Amino acid sequence: MAIDKDYCCEDRGDVREWTQIKVTVPLGKLDDLIAIMSMVNNNLMIEDYSDIDLKTCYGDLIDESILNADKTIASVSVFVPGDRSYTDDLSFIRTRLTEEGLLDDAKLQIDGVNEEDWANAWKAYYKPLHIGERIVIVPAWETYEAQPSEIIVTMDPGMAFGTGSHETTRLVIGLLEKYTAAGCRMLDVGTGSGILAICASKLGAGSCRAYDIDPMAVRVASENVKDSGQTNIVCGVSDLLRQVDRSEGPYDLITANIVADIIIRMTPDVGELMHEKTVLLVSGIITERSQDVVDCLQENGFCVVERVEENGWCAMAVMKK
């Protein structure tokens, strides 16, 4: 499918400006990529030329560029409206590609902004964001006058997922406000920008461990932790729970803002890091997959004590039965 970039990326009266996020992977990974991209938007553009048959009666009408296209790869694109930032969608995709082991084989492209500006253009859309009752996420480049009851979390997410503007992050932060006890030991699995660990620390957690499989995310999280002034957070690389520090025993609070399949994958093992009163907060779950997550949790000895939803996304507070 050919796309006229001028038509898609310029404002032409009733035609909205869009930013195209395009990801290309080896053909065998196409289904996995479609599953990830559909979490951002169900309206996808899929470019797969592997099944073109020149022997059909329409063979002579096929564009030469399609005939010469690399049939060992495939691409999926989503289009983000120009009136909102695409950074969280991009970071969400990048995080999910990493978790599924696809990032090294994937090529990400952005169209709709100048190449030299795309890394910073989204900042115009990222403003102070109130979440829950007390937390305010403030961009590092913004000035904000805090009210006496507010907890300010200053963030520069860079290429890591977690600005606070995505529903999954907002949902789990709202739960953090309720379930973070003073002095608790907190574990954040798939930390992204480090936003959840920083929020927990500012809410009174005694110590926080924040892990991500993506070294870039760990670097960004470490920088955000340093800039936050919180000294009780340690960041590290871990494939889910494999490299998590267990030296001090179970954690009191565990967060995993990831995706349904990954939460299901880690559920059989997460109980080893929990005691009878530990609260596990899971998010990043599309509502269509929420029952799959609940079923897996129940099969492994957990019960859902609270569930919150927003715009097709679901987060849960979970404890041992």
Buried (B, 14 or more C-beta within 10 A) or exposed (E): EEBEEEEBBEEEEEEEBBBBBBBBBEBEBBEBBBBBBBBBEEEBBEBBBEEBEEEEEEEEEBEEEEEEBEBEBBBBBBBBEBEEBBBBBBBBBBBBBBBBEBBEBBEEEBBBBEEEEBEEBBBEBBEBBEBBEBBBBBBBEEEBEEEEEBBBBBBBBBBBBBBBBBBBBBBBBBBBBBBBBEEBBBBBBBBBBBBBBBBBBBBEBBBBBBBBBBEBBBBBBBBBBEBBEBEBBBBBBBEBBEEBEEEEEBBBBBBBBBBBBBBBBBBEEBBEBBEEEBBBBBBBBBEEBBEBBBEBBBEBEBEBEBBBBBEEBBBBBBBBE
